[in-house]
């Protein structure tokens, strides 16, 4: 199926990395890049599609993957998934950093002007890991479904200028490769610290599900230690809202 | 004891149900024993001295080893891939080795937990959406 994108197609040449993106496969259309990797992935493979028909987020939520407007990519890795949540968010932040500053919303959404421009979903099946990244690039406000318009955005909408998805892909794979290598070489704590600092949550009042309180710290796996009215609780998953300002 | 008394005593003993009789008189001891007295003795006294009767003690089966599928990490337990979708596993389901039985999520890492062996799900031990600890049993299973 031909790409419906008016923008430059994503090129498939590998970025010259050691692990991440050693091979890049591109598809005009696919059901889900994460599903493809869970079924066919091998260490280092990156799968990119112009359009996902069944793109998904956390707990099966639909990930809106407009044809040709975003970067829908999944990297296949194997073995230990610890720390990849941090590495993925940092890699996207670093790849975009020369153009604009994204903030990391715990645990790994990326925001620009308080709007979500990137979501990350990591799935593990046995030894195989699918690290999925959905980055909104060329969208205009009207390209998003109405229910998303207030909270979603794209790089082009919010930062302006022209963006090249192939260049973004190379940047993300290159930075992810560096963070993954650091993790593999025992740098878990360093990666976690960098990510925790970027999350900027300690001391903030948050709500997550039915829990509410002040973040006292972030533990080894990245879970939040929250002082709530009922005592110290630990938050390991859920949709987080920061209640005190930015 | 004279001979007549002894003869009477033997007759009475023979007629009796006793297997053995021991008499002591004036420092002399005498023991009468019927042939085959051992079993009779045993039989006669067994009811009065009951052994720990197998029929009286309830049968306690040996404790059965309960196999479980445990959580590989701290996180939130999900029985299905998404709300409204069918559960990966339910009691009575026959599960193949490596088949996914649930998801444990932490930090948006969705870990599909697979059965390490072929088994039948006996019981789901955790409610959907509840937090779980590392190593916490999630399912009781019967290995196949």
Interface residues (C-beta under 8 A of the other chain):
Chain A: X56 X58 X59 X60 X61 X81 X84 X85 X107 X108 X120 X121 X122 X123 X124 X125 X126 X221 X222 X223 X236 X237 X238
Chain B: X73 X74 X75 X76 X78 X81 X82 X83 X85 X98 X100 X105 X106 X107 X108 X109 X110 X111 X112 X114 X131
